[in-house]
Amino acid sequence: MKITATRQKILDSAVLLVSEKGYLGATTREIAKKAGVTELTLFRHFGTKEKLFGSIMGSNSFLPALREILPDLEEMSYAEALEMLGTRFLLSLKERKPFVKIMQSEMTRYPAEMRRVYGHFMDDMLGTLALYFESLQRKGQLRDFSPTMASRMFMGMLFSYFRTEEIMRNVDITRGKRMNKAVAEFVDIFVHGTLPRTNGTVRRKRS
């Protein structure tokens, strides 16, 4: 279904108000007013508030924005590629901050729906990153490990960072070089681990 300008305005207004007031607190009258339309127009486009909420949940995906950069990763080092993916992911979360807040705040009220949306929300990115890991494994550039598990670990670190800073602490991660430093640190730990290295090998403490 093609998204008209009016429909998009209603969706954008609904995302902002629901993220601020919750599903029950944001009325259709307030949403319509913020979108600059009548409540009748809102219902003409979505039918019910429940269907409007469902449209909000189904209108957010990272896949198009992230899949398009996959060819560029071929020309980068492993660490550089992960830094680009991590930065793009955090910027996508930043753009969708109201939507992320909705997922967090409505999780207990609509657990089944939120689990479904969260799964789809993350699976797009996890699948894209897993494909990248698999391509490097086929070339012999990475050791054998589960691409899916590695994707969950990497994306989980980034998502947790975003949720803690942007949502819980209300800190703008894009100010200064805060985000770039965080991504670089995550990538370094992910690529090299946490144990010290001596002459290219991991030095293990004797028991």
C-alpha positions as CSV (number, residue, x, y, z in Angstrom):
1,M,0.0,0.0,0.0
2,K,1.4,3.4,-1.0
3,I,1.9,5.8,1.9
4,T,0.3,9.1,1.1
5,A,1.5,12.4,2.6
6,T,-1.6,12.6,4.9
7,R,-1.2,9.0,6.1
8,Q,2.5,9.5,6.8
9,K,1.7,12.7,8.8
10,I,-0.7,10.7,10.9
11,L,1.8,7.9,11.5
12,D,4.6,10.4,12.4
13,S,2.3,12.2,14.8
14,A,1.1,8.9,16.4
15,V,4.7,7.7,16.9
16,L,5.6,10.9,18.7
17,L,2.5,11.1,20.9
18,V,2.5,7.3,21.8
19,S,6.2,7.5,22.7
20,E,5.5,10.4,25.0
21,K,2.1,9.3,26.5
22,G,1.8,5.6,25.9
23,Y,-0.8,3.9,23.8
24,L,-3.7,4.6,26.2
25,G,-2.6,8.2,26.9
26,A,-2.4,9.3,23.3
27,T,-5.9,9.9,22.0
28,T,-6.9,9.8,18.3
29,R,-8.1,13.4,18.7
30,E,-4.7,14.5,19.8
31,I,-3.0,12.5,17.1
32,A,-5.2,14.0,14.4
33,K,-4.7,17.5,15.7
34,K,-0.9,17.1,15.7
35,A,-1.0,15.8,12.2
36,G,-3.2,18.7,11.0
37,V,-6.1,16.6,10.0
38,T,-9.6,15.9,11.4
39,E,-10.2,12.8,13.5
40,L,-12.6,11.6,10.8
41,T,-9.7,11.7,8.3
42,L,-7.6,9.6,10.7
43,F,-10.3,6.9,11.0
44,R,-10.8,7.0,7.2
45,H,-7.1,6.1,6.7
46,F,-6.8,3.6,9.6
47,G,-10.2,2.5,10.7
48,T,-9.4,2.1,14.4
49,K,-6.8,3.2,16.9
50,E,-5.7,-0.4,17.2
51,K,-5.1,-0.6,13.4
52,L,-3.2,2.7,13.6
53,F,-1.0,1.2,16.3
54,G,-0.4,-1.9,14.1
55,S,0.6,0.3,11.2
56,I,3.2,2.1,13.5
57,M,4.6,-1.2,14.4
58,G,4.9,-2.4,10.8
59,S,6.3,0.7,9.3
60,N,9.8,0.6,10.8
61,S,12.6,-1.5,9.3
62,F,16.4,-1.1,9.1
63,L,16.8,-3.5,6.2
64,P,16.7,-1.2,3.2
65,A,19.1,1.4,4.7
66,L,21.6,-1.2,5.8
67,R,21.5,-3.7,2.9
68,E,22.5,-1.0,0.5
69,I,25.9,-0.6,2.2
70,L,26.9,-4.2,1.9
71,P,28.8,-3.8,-1.4
72,D,30.8,-1.0,0.2
73,L,32.0,-3.3,2.9
74,E,34.0,-5.4,0.4
75,E,36.6,-2.5,0.1
76,M,37.1,-2.1,3.9
77,S,39.0,-3.9,6.6
78,Y,37.0,-6.1,9.0
79,A,37.2,-3.5,11.8
80,E,36.3,-0.6,9.4
81,A,33.3,-2.5,8.1
82,L,32.0,-3.3,11.6
83,E,32.4,0.3,12.6
84,M,30.4,1.5,9.6
85,L,27.6,-1.1,10.3
86,G,27.6,-0.2,14.0
87,T,27.4,3.6,13.3
88,R,24.7,3.2,10.7
89,F,22.7,1.0,13.2
90,L,23.0,3.5,16.0
91,L,22.0,6.4,13.7
92,S,19.0,4.4,12.5
93,L,18.0,3.8,16.1
94,K,18.5,7.6,16.7
95,E,16.1,8.4,13.8
96,R,13.6,5.9,15.2
97,K,14.0,6.8,18.9
98,P,10.3,7.4,19.5
99,F,9.5,4.0,18.0
100,V,12.1,2.4,20.2
101,K,10.6,4.1,23.2
102,I,7.2,2.7,22.2
103,M,8.6,-0.8,22.1
104,Q,10.1,-0.4,25.6
105,S,7.1,1.3,27.2
106,E,4.4,-1.0,25.7
107,M,6.3,-4.3,26.2
108,T,4.3,-5.3,29.3
109,R,0.9,-4.1,27.9
110,Y,1.2,-5.9,24.5
111,P,3.9,-8.6,25.1
112,A,2.9,-10.8,22.2
113,E,2.8,-7.9,19.7
114,M,5.9,-6.3,21.0
115,R,7.9,-9.5,20.9
116,R,6.8,-10.0,17.2
117,V,7.7,-6.5,16.3
118,Y,11.0,-6.5,18.2
119,G,11.9,-9.8,16.5
120,H,11.2,-8.4,13.1
121,F,12.9,-5.1,14.0
122,M,16.2,-6.9,15.0
123,D,16.1,-9.8,12.5
124,D,16.5,-7.4,9.6
125,M,19.8,-6.2,10.9
126,L,21.0,-9.5,12.3
127,G,20.4,-11.2,9.0
128,T,22.3,-8.5,7.1
129,L,25.3,-8.8,9.5
130,A,25.2,-12.6,9.5
131,L,25.4,-12.5,5.7
132,Y,28.5,-10.4,6.0
133,F,30.2,-12.8,8.4
134,E,29.3,-15.8,6.2
135,S,30.9,-14.1,3.2
136,L,34.2,-13.6,5.1
137,Q,34.1,-17.1,6.4
138,R,33.8,-18.5,2.8
139,K,36.9,-16.5,1.9
140,G,38.8,-17.9,4.8
141,Q,39.1,-14.5,6.5
142,L,37.2,-15.5,9.6
143,R,37.4,-18.6,11.7
144,D,34.4,-20.9,12.0
145,F,31.7,-19.6,14.4
146,S,27.9,-19.1,14.3
147,P,27.3,-16.0,12.2
148,T,23.8,-15.6,13.8
149,M,25.2,-15.8,17.3
150,A,28.0,-13.3,16.5
151,S,25.4,-10.9,15.0
152,R,23.3,-11.1,18.1
153,M,26.3,-10.4,20.3
154,F,27.5,-7.4,18.3
155,M,24.1,-5.9,17.7
156,G,23.1,-6.6,21.3
157,M,26.0,-4.5,22.6
158,L,25.0,-1.6,20.4
159,F,21.3,-1.7,21.2
160,S,22.0,-1.9,24.9
161,Y,24.3,1.1,24.6
162,F,21.6,3.1,22.7
163,R,18.9,2.2,25.2
164,T,21.0,3.1,28.2
165,E,22.3,6.4,26.9
166,E,19.4,7.7,24.7
167,I,16.3,6.4,26.5
168,M,17.3,5.8,30.1
169,R,19.8,8.6,30.6
170,N,18.5,10.9,27.8
171,V,22.0,11.5,26.5
172,D,22.5,12.5,22.9
173,I,25.0,9.9,21.6
174,T,25.7,12.0,18.5
175,R,27.1,15.0,20.4
176,G,30.9,15.4,20.0
177,K,32.6,12.1,19.2
178,R,30.7,10.1,21.9
179,M,29.1,7.6,19.4
180,N,32.3,7.1,17.3
181,K,34.4,6.4,20.3
182,A,31.8,3.9,21.7
183,V,31.5,2.1,18.4
184,A,35.3,1.9,18.0
185,E,35.6,0.4,21.5
186,F,32.8,-2.2,20.9
187,V,34.5,-3.2,17.6
188,D,37.9,-3.5,19.2
189,I,36.6,-5.7,22.0
190,F,34.5,-7.8,19.5
191,V,37.4,-8.3,17.1
192,H,40.3,-8.8,19.5
193,G,38.6,-9.9,22.7
194,T,39.6,-8.8,26.2
195,L,42.7,-10.9,27.0
196,P,46.2,-9.4,26.5
197,R,48.1,-10.5,23.5
198,T,51.8,-11.4,23.2
199,N,53.5,-11.8,19.8
200,G,50.1,-12.2,18.1
201,T,48.8,-14.9,20.5
202,V,46.5,-14.7,23.4
203,R,48.3,-14.9,26.7
204,R,46.4,-17.1,29.1
205,K,46.9,-16.9,32.8
206,R,48.3,-20.2,34.2
207,S,46.0,-22.0,36.7
